Amino acid sequence: MAEIIQRDGTWAFDGSTIRITPGLHRRVPLFRQTYGEVSVPLEAVSDVVWEPERGRGRLRMRLREGADPLLQATGGRLPDPADPYRLTVDANRGGVAEYVAEEIRQALLLDRVPKEATHAYLLPGPPVPVSVRSSDGTVSFDGAQVRIDWADTSGRVKRATGPRIIALRDLVQVEWLPNRGYEDGFLRFVTPETVCSKLPPERDPYTLDLWGSVRRDLLTALVATAVTARLPHPSLRTGTAFDGRDGRDGRRPAVPGQADHHDVLLRRLRELGELHRDGVLTDAEFATTKAAVLRGFG
């Protein structure tokens, strides 16, 4: 057993699995504490490196591409402190950290673990149900469907459309970008109908606009990961569509063709027109949103 215990967390390697437990110190980010313990099978690991610095250092684990739904969902955009595969180590424990890294690397060699991308997720992702309250509303996932309940501070268009319920079988992918500093983020649920519609997050009824507490909004990555883990693996994509199950003929609907895009465009414009006539959208809001829809389908 190779193990290192720090305020930032604990790594324990038993020869086949690296068990990563977040620390309880108040400086450990909320995301890592909420994500909880992660058991990484050796076959999912690409490399482990020890990065010494003055006063402290870092253990950093690199996973094989396609092995982890968390990394797939977040696309490398998780802030370093929130990364569960990174451990801050005190300088006086550098020798132990280097030993743990070397033990894992030796096991990778002995077991001849390939570095190539995987064709299936080797980690499970967060358990369901999972629910997160963000600056734009509350998003929940029960394993079968996503539900979005808008906050009072959400845009008028979103509140007018009411809660959104999206079946897992109707999802193509999830897009996630954290909010950082003065830059807003988003959590977008992409369906075959909306794959070409690039409405701004504050007006898209399938997108949570992340503009509030960075610490709290980062938790939306939990939902993004839980959904991603249950979608077909990226290696099964054909072009921009997935091959997967839809409950009828064993195939997930492909991304709409040109004629389908035209029908979707007309439907979206008709919905906007109804919101405008009902007084939900002002003239300026209607013009701006209509222009965004047309750009998205251009």
C-alpha positions as CSV (number, residue, x, y, z in Angstrom):
1,M,0.0,0.0,0.0
2,A,1.4,3.4,-1.0
3,E,-0.4,6.2,0.7
4,I,-0.1,10.0,1.3
5,I,-2.3,12.0,3.7
6,Q,-2.4,15.7,3.4
7,R,-4.9,18.5,4.5
8,D,-5.8,18.7,0.8
9,G,-6.8,15.0,0.7
10,T,-5.5,11.4,0.7
11,W,-4.3,9.2,-2.1
12,A,-4.1,5.5,-1.4
13,F,-2.8,2.9,-4.0
14,D,-3.3,-0.8,-3.4
15,G,-1.8,-2.1,-6.6
16,S,-5.0,-2.0,-8.7
17,T,-6.9,1.1,-7.6
18,I,-6.1,4.6,-6.5
19,R,-8.5,5.8,-3.9
20,I,-8.7,9.6,-3.8
21,T,-10.4,11.2,-0.8
22,P,-10.9,15.0,-0.5
23,G,-9.6,16.6,2.7
24,L,-12.0,18.2,5.2
25,H,-9.9,21.4,5.5
26,R,-12.0,24.6,4.9
27,R,-9.6,25.4,2.0
28,V,-10.6,22.3,0.0
29,P,-13.0,23.5,-2.7
30,L,-16.7,22.8,-2.3
31,F,-16.8,21.0,-5.6
32,R,-14.2,18.4,-4.5
33,Q,-15.9,17.9,-1.1
34,T,-19.3,17.4,-2.8
35,Y,-17.9,15.1,-5.6
36,G,-16.5,12.9,-2.8
37,E,-14.2,9.9,-2.9
38,V,-13.1,8.7,-6.3
39,S,-11.8,5.2,-7.0
40,V,-9.6,5.2,-10.1
41,P,-8.9,1.8,-11.6
42,L,-5.2,1.5,-12.7
43,E,-6.4,0.8,-16.3
44,A,-7.8,4.3,-16.5
45,V,-4.5,6.0,-15.7
46,S,-2.1,7.4,-18.3
47,D,0.5,8.8,-15.9
48,V,1.2,10.3,-12.5
49,V,3.7,13.1,-12.0
50,W,5.2,14.9,-9.0
51,E,5.6,18.6,-9.5
52,P,7.8,20.1,-6.7
53,E,7.7,23.8,-6.0
54,R,9.1,26.1,-3.3
55,G,7.3,25.4,0.0
56,R,5.0,22.8,-1.5
57,G,4.3,20.6,-4.6
58,R,1.6,18.8,-6.4
59,L,0.8,15.2,-7.3
60,R,-1.1,15.2,-10.6
61,M,-2.8,12.2,-12.2
62,R,-3.4,12.1,-15.9
63,L,-6.2,9.8,-17.1
64,R,-6.6,8.2,-20.5
65,E,-8.8,10.1,-22.9
66,G,-12.4,8.9,-22.7
67,A,-11.9,7.1,-19.4
68,D,-13.7,9.6,-17.1
69,P,-17.1,11.2,-17.7
70,L,-16.0,14.1,-15.4
71,L,-13.1,15.1,-17.6
72,Q,-15.3,14.5,-20.7
73,A,-18.1,16.8,-19.4
74,T,-15.8,19.6,-18.2
75,G,-13.3,19.4,-21.1
76,G,-10.3,20.4,-19.0
77,R,-12.1,23.6,-17.8
78,L,-12.2,22.7,-14.1
79,P,-10.1,25.2,-12.0
80,D,-7.0,23.5,-10.7
81,P,-8.0,23.6,-7.0
82,A,-11.3,21.8,-7.9
83,D,-9.6,19.1,-9.9
84,P,-9.9,15.8,-7.9
85,Y,-6.9,14.4,-9.7
86,R,-4.5,17.0,-8.3
87,L,-3.2,16.9,-4.7
88,T,-1.3,19.7,-3.0
89,V,1.5,18.3,-0.9
90,D,3.6,20.0,1.8
91,A,7.3,20.3,1.0
92,N,8.4,18.0,3.9
93,R,6.2,15.3,2.4
94,G,7.7,15.5,-1.1
95,G,9.6,12.2,-0.7
96,V,6.4,10.4,0.1
97,A,4.6,12.0,-2.9
98,E,7.4,11.0,-5.2
99,Y,7.3,7.4,-3.8
100,V,3.5,7.2,-4.4
101,A,3.9,8.5,-8.0
102,E,6.7,6.0,-8.7
103,E,4.7,3.1,-7.3
104,I,1.8,3.9,-9.6
105,R,4.1,4.4,-12.6
106,Q,5.8,1.0,-12.0
107,A,2.4,-0.7,-11.8
108,L,1.4,0.9,-15.1
109,L,4.5,-0.6,-16.7
110,L,4.1,-4.0,-15.1
111,D,0.4,-4.2,-16.1
112,R,1.2,-2.8,-19.5
113,V,-1.7,-0.3,-19.3
114,P,-2.0,1.3,-22.7
115,K,-2.0,5.1,-23.1
116,E,-4.5,5.1,-25.9
117,A,-8.0,6.5,-25.6
118,T,-10.6,4.2,-24.1
119,H,-13.9,3.1,-25.9
120,A,-15.9,3.1,-22.7
121,Y,-16.0,5.0,-19.4
122,L,-13.9,3.3,-16.7
123,L,-15.2,5.6,-13.9
124,P,-18.9,5.8,-13.1
125,G,-19.5,9.5,-12.5
126,P,-21.7,10.9,-9.7
127,P,-24.7,8.8,-8.4
128,V,-28.2,9.9,-9.2
129,P,-30.5,11.6,-8.4
130,V,-28.5,14.8,-8.3
131,S,-29.8,18.3,-8.0
132,V,-27.9,21.6,-8.0
133,R,-29.2,25.2,-7.4
134,S,-27.4,27.7,-9.5
135,S,-27.7,31.4,-10.2
136,D,-30.1,30.8,-13.1
137,G,-32.2,28.1,-11.5
138,T,-32.2,24.5,-10.2
139,V,-31.2,21.6,-12.4
140,S,-31.9,18.0,-11.5
141,F,-31.2,14.6,-13.0
142,D,-32.7,11.3,-11.9
143,G,-31.0,9.1,-14.4
144,A,-33.9,9.2,-16.9
145,Q,-34.6,12.9,-17.4
146,V,-33.2,16.4,-16.8
147,R,-35.5,19.0,-15.2
148,I,-34.7,22.8,-15.1
149,D,-36.7,25.0,-12.8
150,W,-35.9,28.7,-13.4
151,A,-35.1,31.2,-10.7
152,D,-36.9,34.5,-10.2
153,T,-33.8,36.2,-11.6
154,S,-33.8,34.2,-14.8
155,G,-34.6,35.9,-18.1
156,R,-38.3,36.6,-19.0
157,V,-38.1,34.2,-22.0
158,K,-37.0,31.3,-19.8
159,R,-39.6,32.0,-17.1
160,A,-42.3,32.3,-19.7
161,T,-41.5,28.9,-21.1
162,G,-41.8,27.3,-17.6
163,P,-39.9,24.3,-16.3
164,R,-38.0,22.3,-18.9
165,I,-38.0,18.5,-18.8
166,I,-35.6,16.7,-21.2
167,A,-35.6,13.0,-21.5
168,L,-32.1,11.4,-21.6
169,R,-33.0,9.7,-24.9
170,D,-33.5,13.1,-26.4
171,L,-30.1,14.5,-25.5
172,V,-27.2,14.6,-28.0
173,Q,-24.6,16.0,-25.5
174,V,-24.0,18.4,-22.7
175,E,-21.8,21.5,-22.9
176,W,-20.4,23.1,-19.8
177,L,-18.3,26.2,-19.2
178,P,-17.6,27.6,-15.7
179,N,-18.0,31.2,-14.9
180,R,-14.7,32.9,-14.0
181,G,-14.3,36.4,-12.7
182,Y,-16.2,38.7,-15.0
183,E,-16.9,36.0,-17.6
184,D,-20.2,34.1,-17.4
185,G,-20.4,30.4,-17.9
186,F,-23.2,28.0,-19.0
187,L,-24.6,24.5,-18.8
188,R,-26.3,23.7,-22.1
189,F,-28.3,20.6,-22.9
190,V,-28.2,19.9,-26.6
191,T,-31.0,18.0,-28.4
192,P,-31.3,17.2,-32.1
193,E,-33.6,20.2,-32.5
194,T,-31.2,22.7,-30.8
195,V,-27.8,21.4,-32.0
196,C,-27.6,24.3,-34.5
197,S,-29.4,26.9,-32.5
198,K,-26.8,29.1,-30.7
199,L,-29.0,31.4,-28.6
200,P,-27.1,33.3,-25.9
201,P,-27.3,31.4,-22.6
202,E,-29.5,34.0,-21.0
203,R,-32.2,33.4,-23.6
204,D,-31.8,29.7,-24.4
205,P,-34.5,27.7,-22.6
206,Y,-32.2,24.6,-22.6
207,T,-29.3,26.4,-21.0
208,L,-28.4,27.5,-17.5
209,D,-26.6,30.9,-17.5
210,L,-23.9,30.8,-14.8
211,W,-23.2,34.3,-13.6
212,G,-23.4,34.1,-9.8
213,S,-21.3,32.5,-7.1
214,V,-18.4,30.7,-8.8
215,R,-18.2,28.3,-5.8
216,R,-21.8,27.4,-6.1
217,D,-22.2,27.4,-9.8
218,L,-19.3,25.0,-10.2
219,L,-21.5,22.3,-8.8
220,T,-23.4,22.2,-12.0
221,A,-20.5,20.1,-13.3
222,L,-21.9,17.3,-11.1
223,V,-25.1,17.3,-13.2
224,A,-23.2,17.6,-16.5
225,T,-21.0,14.6,-15.5
226,A,-23.9,12.5,-14.3
227,V,-25.7,13.0,-17.6
228,T,-22.5,12.5,-19.7
229,A,-21.8,9.2,-17.9
230,R,-25.2,7.9,-19.1
231,L,-25.0,9.1,-22.7
232,P,-23.2,7.0,-25.4
233,H,-19.5,7.1,-25.1
234,P,-17.8,9.7,-27.4
235,S,-16.0,6.9,-29.3
236,L,-19.5,5.9,-30.6
237,R,-20.2,9.3,-32.2
238,T,-20.7,9.4,-35.9
239,G,-19.9,12.9,-37.1
240,T,-21.8,15.1,-34.7
241,A,-24.4,12.4,-33.7
242,F,-24.2,9.5,-31.3
243,D,-25.0,5.9,-32.0
244,G,-27.1,4.7,-29.0
245,R,-30.5,3.5,-27.8
246,D,-33.7,5.4,-28.4
247,G,-36.1,2.6,-27.3
248,R,-37.5,1.9,-30.8
249,D,-35.0,0.6,-33.4
250,G,-31.8,0.8,-31.3
251,R,-30.5,4.0,-32.9
252,R,-30.4,7.5,-31.4
253,P,-31.9,10.0,-33.8
254,A,-29.2,11.6,-36.0
255,V,-28.6,15.3,-36.1
256,P,-31.3,16.9,-38.2
257,G,-30.6,17.3,-41.9
258,Q,-31.2,20.5,-43.9
259,A,-34.9,20.1,-44.2
260,D,-35.3,19.3,-40.5
261,H,-33.2,22.4,-39.6
262,H,-35.7,24.5,-41.7
263,D,-38.6,23.1,-39.8
264,V,-36.9,23.7,-36.4
265,L,-36.1,27.3,-37.4
266,L,-39.7,28.0,-38.4
267,R,-40.9,26.4,-35.1
268,R,-38.5,28.5,-33.0
269,L,-39.5,31.7,-34.8
270,R,-43.2,30.9,-34.4
271,E,-42.6,30.4,-30.6
272,L,-40.8,33.7,-30.4
273,G,-43.7,35.4,-32.3
274,E,-46.2,34.1,-29.8
275,L,-44.2,35.3,-26.9
276,H,-44.0,38.7,-28.5
277,R,-47.7,38.9,-29.2
278,D,-48.5,37.9,-25.7
279,G,-46.3,40.7,-24.3
280,V,-43.7,38.5,-22.8
281,L,-41.0,39.9,-25.1
282,T,-40.6,43.6,-25.8
283,D,-39.9,44.7,-29.3
284,A,-36.2,45.0,-28.6
285,E,-36.0,41.6,-26.9
286,F,-37.9,40.0,-29.8
287,A,-35.6,41.6,-32.4
288,T,-32.4,40.6,-30.5
289,T,-33.6,37.0,-29.9
290,K,-34.8,36.5,-33.4
291,A,-31.5,37.7,-34.8
292,A,-29.7,35.2,-32.5
293,V,-31.9,32.4,-33.7
294,L,-31.3,33.3,-37.4
295,R,-27.5,33.4,-36.8
296,G,-27.6,30.0,-35.1
297,F,-29.2,28.5,-38.2
298,G,-27.2,30.4,-40.7
